[in-house]
Amino acid sequence: MKKALALTAFLIGTALAGPGNNSLVIGTSQEPPNIYDPWNTNNLAITSEINNFMGAGLTYLDNGGNVLADMATQVPTLANGGYKEVKDGSGKVVRNSLTYTIRPDAKWSDGTAITVDDFEFWLKVRNDERVPVPDRYPYDGAKITRGANNRTFTITFEPPYLFAQQAGAPGLAPAKSMQAAWSAFDTATKGMKPSEALNDQWTKFISQFTTSNNLPKVVAGPFKPTTWRPGNSLTMTRNTNYWRKPSGGESKYVQTVTYRFIPNTNTLKVNVLSGQVDALATVGLTFDQALDMQGRQGNKYTTFFVPGAVWEHIDVNTRGQRSKDLDLDDARVRQALLLSINRPALVQALFQGRQPVSNTFVNPLSAVYNAGVTTYGFDANRAKSLFAAAGWRPGSDGILEKGGKKMILNFGTTAGNAVRERVQQILQAQWKAVGVQVNIQNYPASVFFGPDFLSKGESGKWDLAMYAWTSNPIFENGDLFKGSAVPTADNGYSGQNNSGWSNAQYNTLQKASESNFNAASRKQQFAQMQNIWAANLPSLPLYFRSNPYTRVNGLVNYDFSAYTLYPSWDAYRIGWSTKGAVEAHKQGQ
């Protein structure tokens, strides 16, 4: 997901780059609105990436998608008895559970022990209907049962959670640190239904722990935040209370990490070339800029392209009166919009064909991908026929008209992203050729992904919105487009189905697939879901991105895959080889 400022604004008075003082400076084109929110009520990719430096869990995934122990003493499995399934008489799994023991040396950054209390507190808050989490699944049906001490517990899923063994570990939140503020929120919102007033109360609560004015008081991960200068940078220092220690000792690895926020990607690129940053975040350069960087790289830095986890698309707003007036709630119009654009030519022109056109929201790396889903090639004549069938015909100026209204659409994305802005211009011209006038209206990421834009589509502020979703292909569950995920006042505008599309058959299949442990049957369910989705096109699929990033040579363990998603996944082992850091894994090109 995601201003031309003078270059000198980013070259003066900022953190030094390079291994000299065993620090790391990372450049990114986006700044998160908050950090280290245990319930992920802000789900920007840059937030998740930064949070990896400060966060820890019971288990984690490595670059190969393997589950490894972090805070837990071991990964629960069928073999060691930590993972269990309960089946009914027909052999259907009706309940499953995971038992964890927390390492005795697991501590918060202030030195206090991490206990079962912190997991119970996280689960209680996540399942509270007043809290605007994007989705409570699968923990809405979960229960924690304490073991013999405050370090052992079992989490049970009923109905069962299909991905429990890989991703069933609950999150945690510092109960002692947050309890007083949570009690105040609880008292102030007793009996309140989802509303703006309730959202304001939640913002008041979470802002005490996650903003530049109120940095997280305690964290669990290998780094802790120390300074946040809004619009400029965020600095974190190594947390000596983090339990896992890198080979050779912590002193040989990065001691401070600074994210520098540089919205203009051209300026960001110059900062790499001038040595002002050591590495780029996954939310960094655009694809064409990265291609240029890779073409000129030498002994100083290397640019990588990591395939897989990012889906670029355009949501079509199907909510509100404006959508009805423009027939955006009519599948024929959405099909016509997709048929009007030449996506193969677009990815060839901008990405040398290295980013595949997508035909569905499911990543081709996923086991449930439907290779036979309906596709929409470039066909301007068919697009015109569909517009005509919906009642839209060219006016005297060539723009489609119906009932006195013209087909004029507002098309937005994140300002400053050069590739997205070029994509907009190409699509704008192609849509104009079939009679659709598109007005480009871009916004800073903080506004575009903020609380009053995408999620409130019924207000008519946008018609088309281009952005990306990042997800792990292992855990595809189709929840992006389920009806209950449409952001509404009733759910505190916390859902992620920004298009507002809801289909009863899709919803039924998606719900059934969540607890279907039969891989073949589940794949069939997803094939139907993707066919339904492709016939309705609540979003216009563009392409699956290979995510580029750049790092200075000599920086080790700064890499990622479609399963780890961000180079911060193994933050405690990031370091400089010249300082003695040992390479534990490396990126393939």
C-alpha positions in Angstrom: 0.0 0.0 0.0 1.5 4.1 0.3 6.1 17.3 -3.4 8.9 18.0 -4.8 11.1 19.2 -2.0 14.6 20.7 -2.4 17.3 18.1 -2.4 19.2 20.1 0.3 16.3 19.6 2.7 17.4 16.0 2.9 21.1 16.4 2.8 21.6 18.7 5.7 21.4 17.9 9.4 20.4 14.2 8.9 21.8 11.0 10.2 25.1 9.9 8.8 25.0 6.9 6.4 27.4 4.0 6.2 29.1 1.6 8.6 31.4 4.1 10.2 29.4 4.3 13.4 27.6 1.0 13.0 24.3 2.7 12.0 21.9 2.1 9.2 20.0 4.8 7.3 17.1 3.7 5.2 15.2 5.8 2.7 11.5 5.5 2.0 9.0 7.5 0.0 6.2 7.2 2.7 5.9 8.2 6.3 3.5 6.2 8.6 0.8 8.0 10.5 1.7 5.9 13.6 3.9 2.9 14.6 3.8 -0.2 16.7 0.0 -0.4 17.0 -0.4 -4.0 18.3 -3.8 -4.3 16.6 -2.7 -3.0 13.2 -5.5 -0.4 12.9 -3.1 1.3 10.4 -2.2 -1.3 7.8 0.2 0.6 5.5 3.1 -1.4 4.2 5.7 1.1 5.5 4.2 0.8 8.9 4.5 -3.0 8.9 8.1 -2.7 7.7 9.2 -0.3 10.4 7.2 -2.3 13.0 9.3 -5.4 12.2 12.3 -3.6 13.8 10.4 -3.1 17.0 8.2 -6.1 17.1 8.5 -9.7 18.0 6.2 -12.7 18.1 6.0 -16.3 19.3 7.1 -17.5 15.9 8.1 -16.0 12.6 8.6 -17.0 8.9 11.9 -17.1 7.2 12.6 -16.3 3.5 11.6 -19.9 2.6 8.3 -19.7 4.4 9.4 -21.9 7.2 8.0 -21.4 10.7 10.7 -20.7 13.3 10.5 -20.0 17.1 11.2 -16.4 18.3 9.6 -15.8 21.7 8.4 -19.3 22.0 10.6 -22.2 23.2 9.5 -24.2 20.2 7.1 -24.2 17.2 4.0 -26.3 18.1 3.6 -29.3 15.7 1.6 -32.5 15.5 4.9 -34.4 16.2 5.7 -32.6 19.5 2.1 -32.4 20.6 1.9 -28.6 20.6 -0.5 -28.5 17.7 -3.8 -30.5 17.9 -6.9 -31.0 15.8 -10.3 -32.3 16.9 -12.5 -33.9 14.3 -16.1 -34.9 14.2 -17.5 -38.3 13.2 -17.1 -37.6 9.5 -13.5 -36.6 9.9 -14.0 -32.9 9.5 -11.8 -30.7 11.6 -14.0 -28.8 14.1 -11.4 -27.3 16.4 -7.7 -26.9 16.5 -5.2 -25.5 19.1 -1.6 -24.5 19.7 0.3 -24.6 22.9 3.1 -22.2 23.5 5.7 -21.7 26.2 7.3 -18.3 26.4 11.1 -18.2 26.7 12.2 -17.4 30.3 14.4 -14.5 29.0 11.6 -12.9 26.9 11.3 -9.3 28.1 9.8 -6.0 27.1 12.3 -3.3 26.3 12.0 -1.9 29.8 13.1 -5.2 31.3 9.8 -6.5 32.5 8.9 -10.1 31.7 6.6 -10.9 28.8 3.8 -13.1 30.2 0.5 -14.7 29.2 -1.1 -11.5 30.5 0.2 -9.7 27.4 -1.3 -12.2 25.0 -4.7 -12.2 26.9 -4.8 -8.4 26.8 -4.1 -8.3 23.1 -6.8 -10.9 22.4 -9.4 -9.1 24.6 -8.8 -5.8 22.9 -8.8 -7.2 19.4 -12.1 -8.9 19.9 -13.8 -5.9 21.5 -16.4 -4.6 19.0 -15.4 -1.0 19.8 -11.9 -1.5 18.4 -11.6 -0.7 14.6 -9.4 -3.6 13.6 -9.4 -4.4 9.9 -10.7 -7.9 10.6 -11.1 -10.0 13.8 -10.7 -13.3 11.9 -9.5 -15.8 12.9 -9.3 -14.6 16.5 -12.9 -13.8 16.9 -13.5 -17.5 17.6 -10.3 -18.0 19.7 -9.8 -18.6 23.4 -6.7 -18.6 25.5 -6.4 -21.1 28.3 -3.6 -20.6 30.8 -1.1 -23.4 31.6 0.6 -24.2 34.9 2.4 -20.8 35.1 2.4 -17.4 33.5 4.6 -18.5 30.6 2.5 -21.3 29.1 -0.9 -21.1 27.4 -3.0 -22.8 24.7 -5.0 -20.9 22.1 -7.9 -22.8 20.7 -9.7 -21.9 17.4 -13.4 -22.9 17.1 -14.3 -22.9 14.3 -10.8 -24.1 13.3 -8.2 -21.9 11.7 -6.8 -23.4 8.5 -3.4 -21.7 8.8 -3.0 -22.2 12.6 0.3 -24.0 12.3 1.9 -21.3 10.2 0.2 -18.1 11.5 -2.0 -19.0 14.4 0.2 -17.4 17.1 -1.6 -14.6 18.7 -0.1 -11.1 19.0 0.8 -9.4 22.2 0.5 -6.0 23.8 2.1 -4.6 27.0 -0.7 -5.1 29.5 1.0 -3.3 32.3 1.9 -0.3 30.2 -1.5 0.0 28.4 -4.0 -1.1 31.1 -4.7 2.2 32.7 -5.3 3.9 29.3 -7.4 1.0 28.2 -9.6 1.2 31.3 -10.1 4.9 30.6 -11.2 4.1 27.0 -13.4 1.3 28.3 -15.2 3.6 30.8 -15.5 6.4 28.2 -17.1 4.2 25.6 -19.4 1.9 27.5 -22.4 1.1 25.4 -21.1 3.1 22.4 -21.8 1.8 18.9 -19.4 2.3 16.0 -19.4 5.9 15.1 -17.1 8.9 14.6 -17.2 9.6 18.3 -16.1 6.1 19.1 -13.3 6.3 16.5 -12.1 9.5 18.1 -11.9 7.8 21.5 -9.9 4.9 20.0 -7.6 7.4 18.3 -7.1 9.1 21.7 -6.2 5.8 23.3 -3.9 4.4 20.6 -2.2 7.8 20.0 -0.8 7.7 23.6 1.6 4.9 22.5 2.2 5.1 18.7 2.8 8.7 17.5 5.7 11.1 17.1 4.5 12.9 20.2 4.0 9.7 22.2 6.5 7.1 21.1 5.8 3.5 22.1 6.7 3.2 25.8 7.8 -0.4 25.6 8.4 -2.7 22.6 9.3 -6.4 22.3 11.6 -6.4 19.3 15.3 -6.0 18.6 15.1 -2.2 18.3 13.2 0.5 20.2 12.2 4.0 18.9 14.1 7.0 20.3 13.3 10.0 18.0 10.6 10.8 15.5 10.9 14.0 13.6 7.7 14.3 11.5 8.3 14.8 7.8 12.0 14.0 8.3 13.1 10.8 10.0 12.5 8.1 12.6 15.4 6.7 14.6 15.5 3.4 16.6 18.3 2.0 18.8 19.1 -1.6 19.6 17.1 -3.1 22.4 19.6 -4.9 24.7 16.7 -6.7 26.3 15.8 -8.6 23.1 16.5 -12.3 23.8 18.0 -13.5 20.5 21.6 -12.5 20.0 23.4 -12.5 16.6 26.6 -14.5 16.0 29.6 -12.8 17.5 27.6 -10.5 19.7 25.4 -7.4 19.3 28.3 -5.0 19.1 29.2 -6.3 15.7 25.8 -5.4 14.3 23.8 -2.3 13.5 23.2 -0.2 16.7 20.9 2.4 15.3 18.4 2.5 12.4 17.1 5.7 10.9 14.3 5.9 8.4 14.4 9.0 6.3 11.1 10.1 4.8 11.6 11.4 1.2 8.3 11.5 -0.6 9.7 12.4 -4.0 11.2 9.2 -5.5 13.5 11.1 -7.8 15.0 12.8 -4.7 15.2 9.5 -3.0 17.2 8.1 -5.9 19.7 10.9 -5.7 20.1 10.3 -2.0 21.2 6.7 -2.7 23.6 7.8 -5.4 25.1 10.5 -3.2 25.6 8.1 -0.3 23.1 9.8 2.0 21.2 6.5 2.6 22.5 2.9 3.0 19.4 1.1 1.8 15.9 1.6 0.5 12.7 0.4 2.0 10.3 -1.7 0.0 8.3 1.5 -0.2 11.1 3.2 -2.1 12.0 3.7 -5.7 9.6 3.1 -8.6 10.2 0.1 -10.9 11.8 2.1 -13.7 14.0 4.0 -11.4 15.2 0.7 -9.9 15.9 -0.7 -13.4 18.0 2.3 -14.0 19.8 1.8 -10.7 20.4 -1.8 -11.5 21.8 -1.0 -14.9 24.4 1.4 -13.4 25.3 -0.5 -10.2 28.9 -1.2 -9.6 30.9 -2.0 -6.5 29.0 0.5 -4.3 25.5 -0.8 -4.2 23.2 -3.5 -5.5 19.6 -3.3 -6.6 17.4 -6.4 -6.3 13.9 -7.3 -7.6 12.0 -9.6 -5.3 9.0 -11.2 -7.0 5.6 -11.8 -5.7 3.7 -10.3 -2.9 2.5 -6.9 -4.1 -0.7 -6.6 -6.2 -1.2 -3.2 -8.0 -4.8 -2.5 -8.9 -7.5 0.1 -9.2 -10.5 0.0 -6.9 -13.7 1.1 -8.5 -16.0 2.9 -6.1 -19.4 1.2 -6.1 -20.8 3.1 -3.1 -22.9 6.2 -2.8 -25.1 8.2 -5.1 -22.3 9.4 -7.3 -21.4 5.8 -8.1 -25.0 5.0 -9.0 -25.2 8.1 -11.2 -22.1 7.0 -13.1 -23.2 3.3 -13.2 -20.0 2.3 -11.4 -22.1 -0.2 -9.5 -22.9 -1.9 -12.9 -20.5 -4.7 -13.7 -20.8 -4.0 -17.4 -19.3 -0.5 -16.9 -16.4 -1.9 -14.8 -15.8 -4.5 -17.5 -15.8 -1.8 -20.1 -13.2 0.2 -18.2 -10.9 -2.8 -18.0 -11.3 -3.7 -21.7 -10.4 -0.1 -22.6 -6.9 -0.3 -21.3 -3.9 -2.1 -22.8 -2.2 -3.6 -19.8 0.4 -5.8 -21.7 1.6 -2.8 -23.6 1.7 -0.8 -20.3 3.9 -3.3 -18.4 6.1 -3.7 -21.5 6.6 0.1 -21.8 7.2 0.8 -18.2 8.7 -2.4 -16.8 10.3 -4.2 -19.8 7.6 -6.9 -19.4 9.1 -8.0 -16.1 5.9 -7.5 -14.1 3.1 -9.9 -15.1 -0.4 -8.6 -15.9 -2.8 -9.8 -13.2 -6.3 -11.2 -14.0 -7.4 -11.8 -10.4 -6.5 -10.7 -6.8 -4.9 -14.1 -6.0 -1.1 -14.2 -6.4 0.1 -16.8 -9.0 2.5 -18.1 -6.2 -0.6 -19.1 -4.2 -1.7 -22.7 -4.2 -5.3 -21.5 -4.8 -4.5 -19.4 -7.9 -7.0 -20.1 -10.8 -5.0 -20.0 -14.0 -8.2 -20.4 -16.0 -9.9 -17.3 -14.7 -11.7 -15.1 -17.1 -9.3 -12.6 -18.7 -9.9 -9.2 -20.3 -7.6 -8.3 -23.2 -7.5 -4.9 -24.7 -10.7 -4.6 -26.9 -11.9 -1.0 -27.3 -14.8 -2.0 -29.6 -16.2 -4.4 -27.0 -15.8 -1.8 -24.3 -17.8 0.7 -26.4 -20.6 -1.9 -26.8 -20.7 -2.6 -23.1 -20.9 1.2 -22.4 -23.8 1.4 -24.9 -25.6 -1.5 -23.4 -25.5 0.3 -20.0 -27.0 3.4 -21.7 -23.9 5.5 -22.3 -23.4 7.0 -25.7 -20.9 9.6 -27.1 -21.9 13.3 -26.8 -21.0 16.0 -29.2 -17.6 16.3 -27.6 -17.0 12.6 -27.7 -17.5 12.1 -23.9 -20.0 9.4 -23.0 -23.4 10.7 -21.8 -26.5 9.3 -20.1 -29.4 11.1 -18.7 -27.8 14.5 -18.9 -24.7 13.3 -17.0 -21.2 12.8 -18.5 -18.8 9.9 -17.8 -16.2 12.0 -15.9 -14.3 10.0 -13.3 -11.9 11.2 -10.6 -8.8 9.0 -10.5 -6.5 9.2 -7.5 -3.3 7.6 -6.2 -0.4 8.5 -3.9 1.2 11.8 -4.9 4.9 11.7 -5.8 5.0 8.1 -7.0 6.4 8.7 -10.5 5.4 5.3 -11.9 1.9 5.5 -10.7 1.6 9.0 -12.2 2.8 7.7 -15.5 0.4 4.8 -15.4 -2.4 7.3 -14.7 -1.4 9.4 -17.8 -1.4 6.3 -20.0 -4.7 5.0 -18.8 -6.2 8.5 -19.0 -5.4 8.6 -22.7 -6.7 5.1 -23.3 -10.0 5.8 -21.5 -10.5 9.1 -23.4 -10.3 7.1 -26.6 -13.5 5.3 -25.7 -15.3 8.4 -24.4 -14.4 8.3 -20.7 -12.9 11.5 -19.3 -10.6 10.9 -16.3 -9.5 13.7 -14.0 -6.3 12.9 -12.1 -6.5 13.9 -8.4 -3.6 12.7 -6.3 -3.0 13.0 -2.6 -0.2 12.5 0.0 -0.2 8.9 1.3 -1.3 10.2 4.7 -4.5 11.6 3.1 -5.0 8.8 0.5 -4.8 6.1 3.1 -6.2 8.3 5.9 -9.5 7.8 7.7 -11.6 10.1 5.5 -10.8 9.0 1.9 -10.6 5.4 0.6 -12.7 3.9 3.4 -15.5 6.4 3.0 -16.3 5.8 -0.6 -19.9 6.7 -0.2 -19.0 10.3 0.2 -18.0 10.4 -3.5 -14.5 11.8 -3.1 -13.1 9.2 -5.5 -14.2 7.1 -8.4 -11.0 5.2 -9.2 -8.2 4.6 -6.7 -4.9 3.0 -7.6 -2.7 1.4 -4.9 -1.3 -1.9 -3.9 -2.0 -4.7 -1.4 0.8 -6.7 0.1 0.1 -10.1 1.3 1.7 -13.5 1.9 0.6 -16.0 -0.8 0.7 -18.8 1.7 -2.2 -17.4 3.6 -4.6 -16.4 0.8 -8.2 -16.4 2.2 -10.1 -14.1 -0.1 -11.0 -11.8 2.7 -10.2 -8.6 0.8 -13.5 -8.8 -1.0 -15.9 -10.4 1.5 -19.0 -8.3 2.1 -18.3 -7.9 5.9 -15.0 -6.2 5.0 -16.7 -3.2 3.4 -15.9 -0.2 5.5 -19.0 1.3 7.1 -20.1 3.4 10.1 -21.2 0.1 11.7 -17.7 -1.3 11.7 -15.9 2.0 12.4 -14.8 2.1 8.7 -12.2 -0.5 9.6 -12.8 -3.0 6.7 -10.4 -3.2 3.7 -13.0 -3.8 0.9 -12.8 -0.2 -0.2 -14.7 -0.8 -3.5 -17.8 -1.6 -1.5 -18.6 -4.7 -3.6 -20.5 -7.6 -1.9 -21.7 -10.8 -3.6 -23.7 -13.4 -1.7 -22.3 -16.4 -3.5 -18.7 -15.1 -3.1 -19.3 -14.5 0.6 -20.7 -18.0 1.1 -17.7 -19.6 -0.7 -15.2 -17.5 1.1 -16.6 -18.3 4.5 -16.7 -22.0 3.8 -13.1 -21.9 2.5 -11.8 -20.5 5.8 -12.3 -23.8 7.6 -11.8 -26.2 4.6 -8.8 -28.4 5.4 -9.2 -30.3 2.1 -6.7 -28.7 -0.3 -8.4 -29.9 -3.5 -11.8 -28.8 -2.4 -10.6 -25.5 -1.2 -8.8 -24.9 -4.5 -12.2 -25.5 -6.3 -13.9 -23.0 -4.0 -11.3 -20.4 -4.8 -11.6 -21.1 -8.5 -15.3 -20.2 -8.2 -14.6 -17.2 -6.1 -12.1 -15.9 -8.6 -14.5 -16.5 -11.5 -17.2 -14.5 -9.6 -14.8 -11.8 -8.9 -13.6 -11.6 -12.5 -17.2 -11.4 -13.8 -17.9 -8.5 -11.4 -14.5 -6.7 -11.3 -14.9 -4.6 -8.2 -11.2 -3.7 -8.9 -9.4 -3.4 -12.1 -6.4 -5.8 -11.8 -3.1 -4.3 -13.2 -0.1 -6.3 -12.4 1.8 -8.2 -9.7 4.9 -6.2 -8.7 8.4 -7.4 -8.3 9.4 -5.3 -5.4 12.7 -3.4 -5.9 15.1 -2.3 -3.3 18.7 -1.1 -3.1 21.3 -1.7 -0.5 24.9 -0.6 -0.2 27.3 -3.5 -0.6 28.6 -4.9 2.7 25.3 -4.6 4.4 24.3 -8.2 5.4 21.0 -9.9 6.2 19.0 -7.0 4.7 16.8 -9.1 2.3 13.3 -10.6 2.0 11.0 -12.8 0.0 7.3 -13.1 -0.9 6.9 -14.8 2.5 8.8 -12.4 4.8 7.6 -9.3 2.8 10.1 -6.8 4.2 13.9 -6.7 4.7 13.3 -5.9 8.4 12.0 -9.5 9.1 15.4 -10.5 10.6 16.3 -7.1 12.0 18.5 -8.3 14.9 21.0 -9.7 12.4 21.3 -6.8 10.1 24.8 -5.4 10.1 28.0 -4.4 8.2 30.5 -7.1 7.2 33.3 -4.7 7.9 32.2 -4.5 11.5 32.1 -8.3 11.9 28.5 -9.0 11.1 28.0 -12.6 9.9 25.9 -13.3 6.9 23.0 -15.6 7.8 21.1 -15.4 4.5 21.4 -13.6 1.2 19.2 -12.2 -1.6 19.2 -13.9 -5.0 19.0 -11.5 -8.0 
